[in-house]
Amino acid sequence: MPGASRSAGLGRLAAFVAQSLSHYPRARNFDFGPQRRGNVSLLSPHVRHRLVLEQELLEAALQRHSLTAANKFVQEVFWRTYFKGWLEQRPDVWLDYRANVARLIKSLDSDTDLLRRYSAAVSGKTGIDCFDAWISELEQTGYLHNHARMWFASIWIFTLRLPWQLGADLFLRHLIDGDPASNTLSWRWVAGLHTKGKTYLALSKNIARYTDNRFNPDGKLASSAPALVESRVFPLRDLPLAQALPHDEDYGLLITEEDGCPETLALRGKPKLVLAAVATQQRSPLPSGARAREFAAGAVADALTRATQHFAVDGQLAESEDWGNLLTEWAAQNNVSNIVTAYAPVGPVAEILAATSTHLQKHGIRLLQLRRTYDSVVWPHARRGYFKLKDKIPSLLETLGIESEDGFQDSRSEAV
Ligand SMILES: Cc1cc2nc3c(=O)[nH]c(=O)nc-3n(C[C@H](O)[C@H](O)[C@H](O)COP(=O)(O)OP(=O)(O)OC[C@H]3O[C@@H](n4cnc5c(N)ncnc54)[C@H](O)[C@@H]3O)c2cc1C
């Protein structure tokens, strides 16, 4: 796994594009185990913390390969952006998930049957070989292959019959790429809540084949996956308007684990100083995993070092995760009336910023969140199903100024 720095991420991207991308469509679904991960990029932790940008993944892939050859990889990157944009426009799905996680965790105190089944699952004592191994891999490495995540979620929901929100919570706490949008919406997709009525059933022969026969849970898995249903309808909301930078005014720059590439933000002039903060523990009422905390802390520290060098200003790392109110003090002490930060999409950091911004306003301090052009271009296309966005990939690449050697050939016109 590449280290928690921009240089490690860019190094991995260059090597992956040169050596593995051409095999990606055939090889990506195989989970050969933690020691053999050359068939996938392993870049999700970097992209999630924006140590490497989605735009950079697409540019690197298409500088070396045609869109036809890199199509599968490009589509996967757009899956990530689709989920981000979709949740941004249906934030109530996240709020509902948060409320249910809190309620379910509380219910473990009184519901002894749920507690017993949940404890067996999270301690890897289900007797289902692959599932128990993935629990240990998740805790030890903070990463699971995409196919393993799908099988895991399916077994959790349909074989172990546990609430999907508790499984999503376990992933969000432990994954080093733990992401409110990709994680919540992938779990909902497996459960039949995202594409209503369409579920994902884990099959033992499929697990045996794609794990290179490392596992075979024959006879232990549910044989059907009836879709979960929910009565709530989540309204589609407008994307928040993009905010503009202050004119000729001093500002402090805030770095969070949502965006570790501050030197590429469209800033005006340079910040007066920089503050960096992590909020990994806010992912859940339960403790976050050590690997997830280490990666986020490393990513933010790396971003802080680069920002102070790039802008030649002083920087500091917030010492606690209770940094919401510290922002007011930091801005007042340093005499800045604007705090600028990269836009925080739906998730714990956005929650902290929303709670803090009223407090800041009372002290005459404005909090400005800068949205990247990439998000502003793609997110509006994530209002409904992924396939609507997928059809637009060639034109979106063109709008983003990303060229491909086969001139944006529409992927739908590929030979069958
Ligand atoms: C139940 C479940 C939970 C998940 N939780 C997360 C999560 O918390 N954070 C997260 O980043 N991804 C999540 N994913 C998506 C996916 O599993 C990971 O992004 C992928 O495995 C990362 O490995 P990679 O970088 O080697 O991917 P690659 O195969 O190399 O793909 C390249 C990039 O495309 C994006 N991507 C690939 N597959 C997906 C996908 N299915 N959905 C969205 N984006 C994708 C990622 O940014 C990835 O870095 C989840 C999937 C499932 C089924």
The ligand as an SDF file (V2000), in Angstrom:
LIG
                    3D

 53 58  0  0  0  0  0  0  0  0999 V2000
  -19.6070   -2.1590    0.3480 C   0  0  0  0  0  0  0  0  0  0  0  0
  -18.5900   -1.2470   -0.3130 C   0  0  0  0  0  0  0  0  0  0  0  0
  -18.0230   -0.2240    0.4280 C   0  0  0  0  0  0  0  0  0  0  0  0
  -17.1070    0.6460   -0.1780 C   0  0  0  0  0  0  0  0  0  0  0  0
  -16.5480    1.6650    0.5670 N   0  0  0  0  0  0  0  0  0  0  0  0
  -15.6910    2.5240   -0.0100 C   0  0  0  0  0  0  0  0  0  0  0  0
  -15.1180    3.6020    0.7320 C   0  0  0  0  0  0  0  0  0  0  0  0
  -15.4130    3.8030    1.9070 O   0  0  0  0  0  0  0  0  0  0  0  0
  -14.2240    4.4040    0.0970 N   0  0  0  0  0  0  0  0  0  0  0  0
  -13.8940    4.2320   -1.2210 C   0  0  0  0  0  0  0  0  0  0  0  0
  -13.0610    4.9920   -1.7220 O   0  0  0  0  0  0  0  0  0  0  0  0
  -14.4260    3.2440   -1.9330 N   0  0  0  0  0  0  0  0  0  0  0  0
  -15.3080    2.3910   -1.3840 C   0  0  0  0  0  0  0  0  0  0  0  0
  -15.8320    1.3650   -2.1280 N   0  0  0  0  0  0  0  0  0  0  0  0
  -15.5430    1.3190   -3.5730 C   0  0  0  0  0  0  0  0  0  0  0  0
  -14.3440    0.4420   -3.9920 C   0  0  0  0  0  0  0  0  0  0  0  0
  -14.4060   -0.8010   -3.3560 O   0  0  0  0  0  0  0  0  0  0  0  0
  -12.9880    1.0980   -3.7090 C   0  0  0  0  0  0  0  0  0  0  0  0
  -12.9790    2.4380   -4.1630 O   0  0  0  0  0  0  0  0  0  0  0  0
  -11.8800    0.3320   -4.4440 C   0  0  0  0  0  0  0  0  0  0  0  0
  -11.8800   -1.0040   -4.0480 O   0  0  0  0  0  0  0  0  0  0  0  0
  -10.5750    0.9820   -4.1300 C   0  0  0  0  0  0  0  0  0  0  0  0
   -9.4780    0.2050   -4.5620 O   0  0  0  0  0  0  0  0  0  0  0  0
   -8.5440    0.7200   -5.7180 P   0  0  0  0  0  0  0  0  0  0  0  0
   -8.1290    2.1240   -5.4720 O   0  0  0  0  0  0  0  0  0  0  0  0
   -7.4630   -0.2810   -5.8950 O   0  0  0  0  0  0  0  0  0  0  0  0
   -9.5580    0.6910   -6.9460 O   0  0  0  0  0  0  0  0  0  0  0  0
   -9.3020    0.6360   -8.5160 P   0  0  0  0  0  0  0  0  0  0  0  0
   -9.9840   -0.5890   -9.0340 O   0  0  0  0  0  0  0  0  0  0  0  0
   -7.8820    0.7950   -8.8600 O   0  0  0  0  0  0  0  0  0  0  0  0
  -10.1670    1.8690   -9.0480 O   0  0  0  0  0  0  0  0  0  0  0  0
   -9.6200    3.1510   -9.3040 C   0  0  0  0  0  0  0  0  0  0  0  0
  -10.3610    4.2090   -8.5230 C   0  0  0  0  0  0  0  0  0  0  0  0
  -11.7250    4.2430   -8.9260 O   0  0  0  0  0  0  0  0  0  0  0  0
  -12.5750    4.4260   -7.7990 C   0  0  0  0  0  0  0  0  0  0  0  0
  -13.4310    3.2530   -7.6560 N   0  0  0  0  0  0  0  0  0  0  0  0
  -13.1700    1.9720   -8.0250 C   0  0  0  0  0  0  0  0  0  0  0  0
  -14.2170    1.1670   -7.7820 N   0  0  0  0  0  0  0  0  0  0  0  0
  -15.1610    1.9510   -7.2160 C   0  0  0  0  0  0  0  0  0  0  0  0
  -16.4790    1.7080   -6.7430 C   0  0  0  0  0  0  0  0  0  0  0  0
  -17.0490    0.4880   -6.8050 N   0  0  0  0  0  0  0  0  0  0  0  0
  -17.1700    2.7430   -6.2210 N   0  0  0  0  0  0  0  0  0  0  0  0
  -16.6340    3.9810   -6.1550 C   0  0  0  0  0  0  0  0  0  0  0  0
  -15.4020    4.2720   -6.6050 N   0  0  0  0  0  0  0  0  0  0  0  0
  -14.6720    3.2730   -7.1350 C   0  0  0  0  0  0  0  0  0  0  0  0
  -11.6800    4.6020   -6.5870 C   0  0  0  0  0  0  0  0  0  0  0  0
  -11.4700    5.9720   -6.3190 O   0  0  0  0  0  0  0  0  0  0  0  0
  -10.3870    3.9360   -7.0210 C   0  0  0  0  0  0  0  0  0  0  0  0
   -9.2660    4.4610   -6.3890 O   0  0  0  0  0  0  0  0  0  0  0  0
  -16.7540    0.4710   -1.5570 C   0  0  0  0  0  0  0  0  0  0  0  0
  -17.3340   -0.5890   -2.2660 C   0  0  0  0  0  0  0  0  0  0  0  0
  -18.2220   -1.4330   -1.6600 C   0  0  0  0  0  0  0  0  0  0  0  0
  -18.8140   -2.5600   -2.4560 C   0  0  0  0  0  0  0  0  0  0  0  0
  1  2  1  0
  2  3  1  0
  2 52  2  0
  3  4  2  0
  4  5  1  0
  4 50  1  0
  5  6  2  0
  6  7  1  0
  6 13  1  0
  7  8  2  0
  7  9  1  0
  9 10  1  0
 10 11  2  0
 10 12  1  0
 12 13  2  0
 13 14  1  0
 14 15  1  0
 14 50  1  0
 15 16  1  0
 16 17  1  0
 16 18  1  0
 18 19  1  0
 18 20  1  0
 20 21  1  0
 20 22  1  0
 22 23  1  0
 23 24  1  0
 24 25  2  0
 24 26  1  0
 24 27  1  0
 27 28  1  0
 28 29  2  0
 28 30  1  0
 28 31  1  0
 31 32  1  0
 32 33  1  0
 33 34  1  0
 33 48  1  0
 34 35  1  0
 35 36  1  0
 35 46  1  0
 36 37  1  0
 36 45  1  0
 37 38  2  0
 38 39  1  0
 39 40  1  0
 39 45  2  0
 40 41  1  0
 40 42  2  0
 42 43  1  0
 43 44  2  0
 44 45  1  0
 46 47  1  0
 46 48  1  0
 48 49  1  0
 50 51  2  0
 51 52  1  0
 52 53  1  0
M  END
$$$$
